[in-house]
Amino acid sequence: MNTSVVLFTADLRLHDHPPLRAALDGTRQVVPLFVRDDGIDGAGFAAPNRLAFLADCLRDLDAGLRERGGRLVVRSGDVVAEVLRVVAEADADEVHMAADASGYAHHREHALRTALEADGRRLHVHDTVTAAVEPGAVTPTASDHFAVFTPYFRHWSGHSQRDPLGAPRRVSVPEGVKSGELPSRDAVPGTSPALAEGGEVAGRRMVADWLRAGIDAYVDRHDDLAGDGTSRLSPHLHFGTVSPVELVHRARLEGGAGAEAFVRQVAWRDFNRQLLAVRPEASRADYRTRRDRWRTGRKAEADIQAWRDGRTGYPVVDAAMRQLRHEGWMHNRGRLLTASFLTKTLYVDWRVGARHFLDLLVDGDVANNQLNWQWTAGTGTDTRPNRVLNPTAQARRYDPDGAYVRRWVEELAHVEGAAVHEPWKLSGPDRAKLGDYPDPIVDLKDGLDRFRHARGLE
């Protein structure tokens, strides 16, 4: 009986898993393998919230495999070295894995292919496992990637997508392949108090709930901060416990304006991935430089710390930053306005904000995090790079009665109605009740003037 190794990376599921399905073809035995990658730890991407969520995912994947007669093999160390060890222990002749978009993933794939071929083994890399439409599948006539979302989405929508695959009924794993212990969420210090549950079972339950009771209203509620009318599936897409192909397929079956708007957001994820695939340096360098001379120094550092702590004096900004710390997740509208506030109102380098988000976000993804920060900073693909989101106007529009702010900023819980968005205008006893909630750290007009001067827009 021939043996294959399936290397799980950001695809921690059994449903709609092309590498696993290909490895199981015929009478093959399979070693389902996950390697805790030293390279990711060394690069500073092993944040507590993601490690805890990952632990849930691996335990859930192992449980699903055991229900089918198999098990998950877990190793730690250098990915190439550990795969070669497992291949030797199992006497496997091939390895299957999913394609990915980052420069690190491309380097890992190349190193693994070279090492396996030198040992007489084969590497099979499968598309549309972590993306609905793979980078490079659609391109404009004169370029290797789309730089504007609208034409990309038009081509993405017209691209033929495969049908989702079912989960295997049985997985046979050879004897004698040793595994390390499965990690536990409880062993990870420093996680957010309200961190969501990971794993395919939890992800599929959320998808079912979303399609049944959330997606129809998405087009009207996706920006409602207090209503929380988004799917919250981003962590499951990041870890691959939910298939983007299956998610798009099921959303389109539901139909309607809400489903169309939701599918558009899934396409944004693929848009960023196709950009990063050909411009890997965009994870750390401006995609389109504006020659910014970002603020530095003691006052800038104080402003950055106030932003991180949710103490800028602008309640909607502070509410979003506190939600991030408490849940390891933030509403997308909150991400846009907090990023605009840091990069344009405070005129601080987008990399500072992107690093803080990656430290806390359970869905922290290099393509989407870095490139969405660049979009907001005006160094990315936004066709209006100098737009500035006014936090007070945003609050009035997307949290009109202040419920979101009161939920997250306890110092303002007693302030009724829209007045909560401008607490500095309160007087007398009402102002005294604010306790140590700060006054605004910057006047919005001063911040706008500084940004416009820096960008040469005066």
N, C-alpha and C positions, 0 to 999 in steps of 0.2 A: 504494500500500500504506500503510495507516494504521500509526502507530507509538505504542507505549505505553512508559512508563517504569515499572519496578518498583523501588521504593525499599526495599532490604533494611535492616532495623534489627536486631532481636534474633531473626532468623529466617534464619540463614545456612545454608540447605540448598536442595536441589532436590526431594527427596521430600516429599510432602504439603505443598505450598506453594500455597494457594489464590490469593494475588495473582498469582503467576507463571502459574498455569494460566488464570486469567481474562484476563490480558494476552495470552496466546498464542492465545486463541480466534479462530477464523477465519484470516485470512491476515496477521495483524499481525506486524510486527517489534517487537522488544522491546529496550530498553536496561536491562540489569540494573545498578543503581546502588547504591553504598554511599558515604555521606558520613561522613568522620571529623569528628565534630561538635565545633566549638569550645566549644559550651555545656557539654558533658560534661567537657571538659578544665577549663573555668573553674570548674565546680562541685566540682572535686577528686575526680572519680570515675574518672579515667584512671590506675588503679593499674598498676604494672609487670606483675604476673602476668596481669591481664586484657588488657592491651595485647599481651603475648606470645601468649596464647591466641587473641586476636582475629586476630593476624597469621597464625597457622596456619589459622584458619577462612576468612579471605579468600583465601589462596592455594589452599586446597582447593576453595572455591567457584569460583574462577576456573578451576581445572583441570577441574572437572566441567562447567562451561559450555563450555570449549574442546573437550571430548570431544563435545559436541553442536553444534559449529559456532559457538558464541558466545564471549563473554568478559565479564569483570566490569569495569565502569567505576568507578574509585575517585577520589573528590574529597575535599578537606579544606576546612573553613570553616563558614560559617553554612549550615545545612541548607536553609532556604527559598531563599536566594540561589543555592546550588549546583544545587538541583533546577530552578529557573527557567532557569538557564544551559543545563543539559542538555536541558530541554524545547525551548528555542529552537534549540539546535544540531541536535537530531534532528527538529525540527518535529513533536513529539509532541502529541497532543490529549488525553491522559489520563495520570494517575499512579495506580498501585496500591501499597498498603502494608498492613501488618498493624496491627490495633488494639493498643494497649498500655494499661497501667493507671495509670502514674504521672502526677502533676500535670504534670511536665515534658513527658511524651509527649502529654498532652491539649493543652497549650499549643502544642506543635510542630504537631500535626495541625490545630488551628484556624488558626494562622498560615499554614500551607501551603495549606489550602483557600481561605482568603481571597485569597491572592496568586494562586493558579491561576485562580480564578473571575474575578478582575479582569482576567486575561489571556485569558479565554475558554476555559479548559481545565477539566477535571474531575478531582476526587480521589475515588478509590474506596478505602474502608477496609474491610478484611476481618476478620471475627471468627474465633475458634478457630484461630489461627495460632500464637500464643504461649501459649495456654491451652487446656485440654481443654474447660472450660465457661467462657464469657466472663463477666466481671463484669456483674451485672444480669440474667443469664439466669435465675437462680433467686433469689427474694427472699421474706422472710417477709411475712405479711399486713400488718403495721403498720409496716414499716420499709423503707428502701432497701438494707439489707444485713443479713447474718447476723452477730451478735456472738458466737455460740457455735458451735464446730465441729461437734458431733454432729448437730444438726438440719440444718446446712448440708450435711453429708456425705450425709444421708438424701435430701435434695432433689437434690443433685449426682448421686448414684448413679441416681436415677430420671429424670434429664434425658436426652432423646434426644441422642446424639452422632453426628456425621456419620461416614461411612466415610473412611478415609485415601485420599489421592490418590497415584498413581504419579509418578515423575519424568518430565519431558518427554523425548521422544526427540531433538528438535531445537530449537535456539534460534537465531533469525536476528537478528543485531544490525546496525543500519545503519552504514554507513561514516561517517567524519568526526567521531565523538564522541570527544574526547580523554580520556585517563585518566592519572591520576598513577601513580606506582610503587606496586606492592604492598608493604606493610610486611613486615619480616622479624623473626622472634622474636630472631634473633641481635643485632639492633640495639637491643634493649630492655635497658637496664641495671637491675640491682637485682631480678631475678626470683628466685624460690625455686629451690633446686638441683634438686629433684625435681618440678618443675612438669609436669603431665600434657600430653599432646599434644592439640591442638585440631583441629577440622575434622569435616565430616560423615562422611567415610570412617571415621575413628577412632571417632566416636560410634556409627555403625551397627554397627561391629564389636563395640563394647562391649555394645550392646543384644543382639546375637545371642548373645554369650558369657553374658550375664546370664540370658537366657531359657532357655538350654540348661543352665547349670550353677550358677546362683545363686538364682534366684527361689523355687524349691521350699522352700529352707531359710530363707527370709527371716523368716518369722514367728518362728522360734526363734533366729535368729542376728543380727538387726538391731541389737541392743544389745551384742553381743560386741565389746569394744574391740580385743582382740588378733586375733580371728578375721576382722575386717574383712569382715563378711558383708553389706555394703550394695552398691548398684549403682555408686556413684561417678559417676552420670550427671548430677548437679546442674550441673556446668559446661556440659555440652552442652544441657541444658534452658535454662540462662540465656542462652546465645548462640544458641539455636534451631537447632543442628546436628542435634538430635533433636526430632521433633514430639511434643508431649504427647498429641495425639489418637491418633497411631499407637502410641505407647508404651502407652497405656491399652488400646487395641484389641488389641494383641498380647499384653499381659499377661492380659487376660480370656480370650483364646483358650487360653492355657496353663492357666488355672483353678487351683483349689486354694487352701489357706489362705495360702500364701506370696504368691501373686498378689493375693489380696484385701488383704492387709496392705500390699503395695507400692502398689497403686492408691490406697489410703487416703492414703499419703504424697504422691502426686501431687495428690490433692484438697486436701491442706493448702496446697500451693502456690497453687492457685486460690482457696482461702479467704482467704489473705492479700492476694491481688490484688484480690478484690472489696471487701475492706475499704479498701485504699488508694485504690481508684478513687473512693470517695465521701468518704473522709476523708484527703485528700492530706497534711494537716498532721501526720498520725500518723507521717510519716517523720522528724519532728524534735520533736514535742510528745507528751506523754502522751495515750494514747487514753482512759484513765481515770485521772485524777490521784489520787495518794495523798497529795498535799501533802508529798512528801519534801523534806527538807533535807539533800541528799547531802553527804557529807564533802568538804571541800576543805582546802587548806593543805599544809604541807611533809610531814607524815606520810602523808597521803592520796596525795600525788604519789609518794612512795617506794613505797608499797604498789602503786600502779598500775604503776610501772615494773617492780617485781618480778613482777607478774602478766604483763605483756607479755613479759618475758624468760624466763618459765618458771622462776622462782626464788622461789616462794612457800613452799617447804618442804613442800608437799602434793604428793606425787609424781604422782598421777593428773592433777591440774591442770597441773602443769609439763610432763608428757608431752604432753598435748593442745596446749598452747601452743607447744611445740617442734615438734610435727607441723605445726601451722599455718604456722610460719615456714619449715619445710623443704619442704613440699609445696604450700603455697598452698591447702590444703584441710584440713578436720578432720572426724573422725567425728561424727555427729550427737549421740551420747551425750556426747561430749567438749564439744560446743558448749553443751549444756544445763548441764553441771556447771561449766564455766569461767564461764559467764554468771551462774549462781546464786552462785558464789563471789565474783565481782566486785561484783554488785549487792546481795547480801544479807549475805554474811559480811563483806565489806569495806565495804559500804554506800557504793558509788561509783555515780554517775550512769550509767544504761544507755547514754547517748549516747557516753560515753568508750569503752566496750567495742565498741559498734556501729561507731564510727569506726575503731578498730584492726582489726576484722574486715574492714571494707571496704577497708582499705589492703592487706590480704594475700590475701583469699579470691578465688580464680579464679572462683567462682560468686557473688561478691558482688552481691546483688540487693536493691534498695531495699525492695521489698515483703517479701521473706522475711527478710532480715537484720534490718531495723529492727523489724518486727512480731514476729519470734521473740525478739529481745532484750526487747521490751516484755512479751511473754508471760512470760518468765522473771523479769523484774524485778517483775512483779505490777502493771504499769501498763497492760497490754494486755487480752487476752481470756481469760486463765486464770480459770476459775471458783474456783480456790483461790489467790488472788493472794499469799498470805503463806507459801506452802510454801517451805521451804529445803532444798536438797539437800546432805546431809552428804558431803563428798568422800571421806572414809575409808570410809563405808558404801557409797557408790557404787562405789568401787574394789573392795571385797570382792565386791560383787555382779556387776559387769560386767567385772572383770579379776581373777578369783579367785586365779590363780597368779602374777600380776604380770608376765606376759609383755609386755603393752603398755607398762608403765612401764619395764621393762628395755630395751625396744627404743629408747625415746626419751630416757631420762634416763641418760646413760652413766656418771654418777657412782655409780649404783645398780645397774649391770649385774652386779655380783658378789653382790648380795643375793638369796638364794634364797627362793622361795615367797612367801607372803602377807606376810612380814615387810617386804618392800620398800615396802609402803604406809604403814608407820609407822617410818621410819628413826630418828626421834628416840628410839625405845625401845631401840635397839641400844646395846651397851656394850663397853668395852674395845677390843680390836683391830678388831672389826667396825665400831665407830663411827669409829675413826681412818681406816678405808679410804674413808670417804665424801668425803674431801678437803674441798673448799670448798662442798659442797652445804649450803644453809642450813637452819637450824632454822625451824619454822613462823613466819610473820610475824604470825600472830594465833592466839590460842586459839579453837577453834571455839565453845566455850560463851560466851566473851566476845563474839565476833562475833554470835552468835544473840541474846544479851541486848541488845546495842546495836541490832540491827535491830528486835527486838520493842518496845523502848522508843521508837524513832523512829516506828514505825507505830502506837503507842498500843495495843499488844496485851497489856500487862502487867496 
